[in-house]
Amino acid sequence: MSLVAQLRSEHEQMRKRLAAWDDLLVELESGVGTFAALRLKEEANWVRSAILPHLEAEEKFLFPLLSDRMPEASATLRRLSDDHEKLRNLISQLTEVAWKRQLGTATNRQAQELLKTFRWRLLDHLAREDGALPPLLLQTLTADEDAEWQRRWQEQIASATAQTPVPDPQSPIPSSSLTDLNGRIHAWLDDLLLQHLEALTALNLNEAKELWSQFANALLAHAQAEDSVALPVYERFGNFPEGGQPSLFDAEHKGIERMLRSLTQRLENLSPDDPSLRRRIVVSLDRYMLFRHLIEHHTLREQNIFYPILDEKASDEEKQNIAQALTEAQKSAQRS
């Protein structure tokens, strides 16, 4: 494969991935996508791990070589570099909005508009590069140089990829607010639930049961910490906004726990020797989606009412006690 073919192949892979955003955009617009927030973060991570290294490889390797050999192409290369800066800015915004959407502090509309803008910008840029770079490379490279440049291009991509960190949702990150801390814990719980479903739908029952046990224990410990430490502080403030009554949070916790125990029993009843195992898993997925929907609505209520009020009205000592209880509950679940 020549360097020109390599670039075209990478561009085509990007276009295919961007085309697959159509269903995510529909989910964000309709609000019916149970795991839309997780998928949004997954796509933001792909952008960081695939697009950023590509841009960096062009800037550090390809553009300087072409500029040295063909000074008359400098204006074209500057235009492409300007595109890169705009894309980097959008990538930074996308990373932030994807994370905030999972924390419940960004809206579907914000995420949808940013995805559309980024996709349009990137597709426009790819079309501009496809029209400019292949002719320049074909005019510049000999057959021997082409093979060498392709090798160096691949090395540059590998180096840039290794230097582009992707956030780990399972790493506890210090937080300055209870709202942010709770959002990060729920993001970690979301990831555990998704891992469980991936194992379950792959018929890996042992792994699915282990992941579910970790998820269930973590969720119950988190709810218990809220009920015993955070809720008593919250109840003192009074004058609650619509949807913010303490009894509602307590009722939602009880509803989540009931559904959690029901799903646990369903999972325990599954056997790898059951000839209808696959079908039993398929028909149980609607219960998982209902469960995830319940958790998401509860999380949004916490992120928009419960924890912002605690951040605003609780004393520093109370906030410290709540943060410690939430963090210890998560760490305990991670150790188990």
Buried (B, 14 or more C-beta within 10 A) or exposed (E): EBBBEBBBEBBEEBBEBBEEBEEBBEBBEEEEBBBBBBBBBBBBBEBBBBBBBBBBBBBEBBBEBBBEEBEEBEEBBEEBBEBBEBBBEBBEBBBEBBBBBBBBBBBBEBBBBBBEEBBEBBBEBBEBBBEBBBEBBEEBBEEEEBBEBBEBBEEBBEBBBEEBEEBEBEEBEEBEBBBBBBBBBBBBBBBBBBBBBEBBBEEBBEBBBBBBBBBBBBBBBBBBBBBEBBBEBBBEBEEBEEEBEBEBBBEBBEEBBEBBEEBBEBBEEBEEEEEEBEEEBEEBEEEBBEBBEBBBEBBBBBBBBBBBBBBEEBEEEBBEBBBEBBBEBBEEBEEE
